[in-house]
Amino acid sequence: MISSLRYWFLMALIVIVYILGMFVTLLENDSAQFAVMAMRMVQENDFLNLFKGTEEYLDKPHMHYWLAALSFKIFGIYDWAYRIPGILSILLGAYSCFGLGRLLYNKDVGRFSALIFMTAQTIVLATIDVRTDAVLTGFTIFSIWQLVAYIEKGRLGNIALGAFAAGIAFSTKGQIALLVIGVSLICHLAYTRKWNRVLSWKILLAILVLA
C-alpha cells in the first residue's frame, strides 16, 4: 500500500524529469529527422505527403508526424513543442496502466503500475528521444485497458474508445500495434472465458471505429 501523499510526490518528481527533458536538444538520428519531417509538413502546408530529404518516406504511417506538426502549428517550431504529443501519450499510457491495474486488481496495484511504467528507463528515454514509440505505447495501453474493460463490463463506450485508440496506434507504427493488443485480449479472454463478448454486434461497431 502507498499513501496518496507519497504517490503524488513521486509522480511530481517524475513529471519534473519529463519537463526538464523537453528542453534538451533533439537527438540524432531519428528524433531530429522526424522533427524536420513534421516541420516540413507545416512549412510547405502539405500534410498528405511525407518526405525524408528528397525522397518520399514510406516506412511508417503519418500519425506521429501529424501530431508533431499540429504541435508546431499551435506552439511554434521548437524542440519542446515536438515532444509534447509524445509526452502526453506517455502520460495517457501511465493513466491507462493505473486504470487497468485498478480494474483487474485494486487501486494500489494501479498506482504501482503507473509508477513502474513512468520510471522505466525506456519510457523516460522515449519522452526525451521522441520517436513513434511514445505515441504507439500510450495508445496501445489505452486500447488494451478499454477493451479489457469491455470484456469485463460489456459497455459500448469502452469498446468504442478501445477501437479508436487501436486505430491511432495502428496509424502510428502499423500492424505491430494490433498484434500486441490482440495477443493481450486473447490471453485475457482465455483466462476469463468470456468469449460471449466477442459474439456481439458491438464488435461490428468496433471494426467500423477502428477503420
C-alpha positions as CSV (number, residue, x, y, z in Angstrom):
1,M,0.0,0.0,0.0
2,I,1.2,3.5,-0.8
3,S,-0.2,6.7,0.7
4,S,-1.7,9.4,-1.5
5,L,0.9,11.9,-0.4
6,R,3.9,9.7,-1.2
7,Y,2.3,8.7,-4.5
8,W,1.7,12.2,-5.8
9,F,5.1,13.3,-4.5
10,L,6.8,10.6,-6.6
11,M,4.5,11.5,-9.6
12,A,5.5,15.1,-9.3
13,L,9.2,14.2,-9.3
14,I,8.7,12.1,-12.4
15,V,6.8,14.8,-14.2
16,I,9.6,17.3,-13.4
17,V,12.1,15.0,-15.1
18,Y,9.9,14.8,-18.1
19,I,9.6,18.6,-18.2
20,L,13.3,19.1,-17.9
21,G,13.8,16.6,-20.7
22,M,11.6,18.7,-23.0
23,F,14.3,21.3,-23.4
24,V,17.2,19.0,-24.3
25,T,18.4,19.5,-27.9
26,L,16.8,16.9,-30.2
27,L,18.9,13.8,-30.6
28,E,20.2,12.3,-33.8
29,N,19.3,10.4,-35.8
30,D,15.6,9.6,-35.6
31,S,14.2,12.4,-33.3
32,A,15.8,15.2,-35.2
33,Q,14.9,13.7,-38.6
34,F,11.3,13.1,-37.6
35,A,11.0,16.7,-36.2
36,V,12.3,18.0,-39.5
37,M,9.8,15.9,-41.5
38,A,7.0,17.3,-39.3
39,M,8.3,20.8,-39.7
40,R,8.4,20.4,-43.4
41,M,4.7,19.5,-43.3
42,V,3.9,22.8,-41.6
43,Q,6.2,25.0,-43.7
44,E,5.0,23.5,-47.0
45,N,1.4,23.1,-45.8
46,D,1.4,19.6,-47.1
47,F,0.0,17.1,-44.6
48,L,-0.6,14.2,-47.1
49,N,2.9,13.6,-48.4
50,L,5.8,12.7,-46.1
51,F,9.4,13.3,-47.2
52,K,12.8,12.5,-45.7
53,G,15.3,14.6,-47.6
54,T,14.4,14.5,-51.2
55,E,12.7,11.1,-51.1
56,E,9.2,10.1,-50.1
57,Y,9.1,8.4,-46.7
58,L,7.1,5.2,-46.8
59,D,8.5,3.3,-43.7
60,K,5.8,4.4,-41.2
61,P,2.3,5.8,-41.2
62,H,1.7,9.5,-40.7
63,M,0.1,9.8,-37.3
64,H,3.3,10.7,-35.3
65,Y,4.2,13.4,-37.8
66,W,0.7,14.8,-37.9
67,L,0.6,15.2,-34.1
68,A,4.1,16.8,-34.1
69,A,3.1,19.1,-37.0
70,L,-0.1,20.1,-35.1
71,S,2.0,20.9,-32.0
72,F,4.3,23.0,-34.2
73,K,1.2,24.8,-35.6
74,I,0.0,25.6,-32.1
75,F,3.2,26.4,-30.2
76,G,5.8,27.2,-32.9
77,I,8.7,25.2,-34.2
78,Y,10.7,24.4,-31.1
79,D,12.4,21.2,-29.7
80,W,10.0,21.2,-26.8
81,A,6.9,21.6,-29.0
82,Y,7.9,18.5,-31.0
83,R,8.0,16.5,-27.7
84,I,4.6,17.5,-26.4
85,P,2.5,14.8,-28.3
86,G,4.9,12.1,-27.2
87,I,4.9,13.1,-23.6
88,L,1.1,13.4,-23.5
89,S,0.9,9.9,-25.0
90,I,3.2,8.6,-22.3
91,L,1.0,10.2,-19.6
92,L,-2.0,8.6,-21.2
93,G,-0.2,5.3,-21.1
94,A,0.6,5.8,-17.4
95,Y,-3.1,6.6,-16.6
96,S,-4.1,3.5,-18.6
97,C,-1.7,1.4,-16.5
98,F,-3.4,2.8,-13.4
99,G,-6.9,2.1,-14.8
100,L,-6.1,-1.4,-16.0
101,G,-4.4,-2.3,-12.7
102,R,-7.4,-1.0,-10.7
103,L,-9.8,-2.8,-13.0
104,L,-8.2,-6.2,-12.7
105,Y,-6.9,-5.9,-9.1
106,N,-7.2,-2.8,-6.9
107,K,-6.2,0.8,-6.7
108,D,-2.8,0.2,-5.1
109,V,-1.8,-2.2,-8.0
110,G,-2.9,0.5,-10.4
111,R,-0.8,3.1,-8.7
112,F,2.3,0.9,-8.6
113,S,1.7,0.0,-12.3
114,A,1.7,3.7,-13.3
115,L,4.9,4.4,-11.2
116,I,6.7,1.4,-12.6
117,F,5.7,2.4,-16.2
118,M,6.7,6.0,-15.9
119,T,10.1,5.3,-14.3
120,A,11.1,2.5,-16.7
121,Q,14.4,3.6,-18.5
122,T,13.0,3.1,-21.9
123,I,9.9,5.2,-21.1
124,V,11.9,8.1,-19.7
125,L,14.1,7.9,-22.8
126,A,11.0,7.9,-25.0
127,T,10.0,11.3,-23.6
128,I,13.4,12.8,-24.5
129,D,14.4,10.9,-27.6
130,V,10.9,11.1,-29.0
131,R,10.1,8.8,-31.9
132,T,7.0,6.9,-33.0
133,D,7.2,4.6,-29.9
134,A,5.8,7.1,-27.4
135,V,2.5,7.6,-29.3
136,L,2.4,3.9,-30.1
137,T,2.9,2.8,-26.5
138,G,0.4,5.3,-24.9
139,F,-2.5,4.5,-27.3
140,T,-1.7,0.7,-27.2
141,I,-2.0,0.6,-23.5
142,F,-5.1,2.8,-23.5
143,S,-6.7,0.5,-26.1
144,I,-5.9,-2.6,-24.0
145,W,-7.4,-1.0,-20.9
146,Q,-10.6,0.0,-22.6
147,L,-11.1,-3.3,-24.5
148,V,-10.4,-5.3,-21.3
149,A,-13.0,-3.1,-19.6
150,Y,-15.4,-4.0,-22.3
151,I,-14.7,-7.7,-21.8
152,E,-15.3,-7.3,-18.0
153,K,-18.4,-5.0,-18.2
154,G,-19.7,-5.1,-21.7
155,R,-20.1,-1.3,-22.1
156,L,-20.4,0.2,-25.6
157,G,-18.3,3.2,-24.6
158,N,-15.3,1.0,-23.7
159,I,-15.2,-0.9,-26.9
160,A,-15.6,2.3,-29.0
161,L,-12.7,4.0,-27.1
162,G,-10.6,0.9,-27.4
163,A,-11.1,0.6,-31.1
164,F,-10.4,4.3,-31.6
165,A,-7.1,4.1,-29.7
166,A,-6.2,0.9,-31.6
167,G,-6.7,2.9,-34.8
168,I,-4.4,5.7,-33.6
169,A,-1.8,3.1,-32.6
170,F,-2.0,1.4,-35.9
171,S,-1.7,4.7,-37.7
172,T,1.5,5.4,-35.8
173,K,3.5,2.2,-36.5
174,G,1.4,-0.3,-38.4
175,Q,0.5,-3.9,-37.6
176,I,2.6,-4.3,-34.5
177,A,0.1,-2.3,-32.5
178,L,-2.8,-4.6,-33.4
179,L,-0.6,-7.7,-32.7
180,V,0.2,-6.5,-29.2
181,I,-3.4,-5.5,-28.5
182,G,-4.8,-8.7,-30.0
183,V,-2.5,-11.1,-28.1
184,S,-3.3,-9.3,-24.8
185,L,-7.0,-9.6,-25.4
186,I,-6.9,-13.3,-26.5
187,C,-4.9,-14.1,-23.3
188,H,-7.5,-12.3,-21.1
189,L,-10.4,-14.0,-22.9
190,A,-8.8,-17.4,-22.4
191,Y,-8.3,-16.6,-18.7
192,T,-11.7,-15.2,-18.0
193,R,-13.6,-17.5,-20.5
194,K,-15.8,-14.5,-21.5
195,W,-15.9,-15.5,-25.2
196,N,-19.5,-14.3,-25.4
197,R,-18.3,-10.7,-25.5
198,V,-16.9,-11.5,-29.0
199,L,-20.3,-12.7,-30.2
200,S,-21.9,-9.3,-30.1
201,W,-23.0,-6.6,-32.6
202,K,-20.7,-4.2,-30.7
203,I,-17.7,-5.9,-32.4
204,L,-19.0,-4.6,-35.7
205,L,-19.1,-1.1,-34.3
206,A,-15.6,-1.5,-33.0
207,I,-14.4,-2.6,-36.5
208,L,-16.1,0.5,-38.0
209,V,-14.5,2.8,-35.4
210,L,-11.1,1.2,-36.0
211,A,-11.4,1.7,-39.8
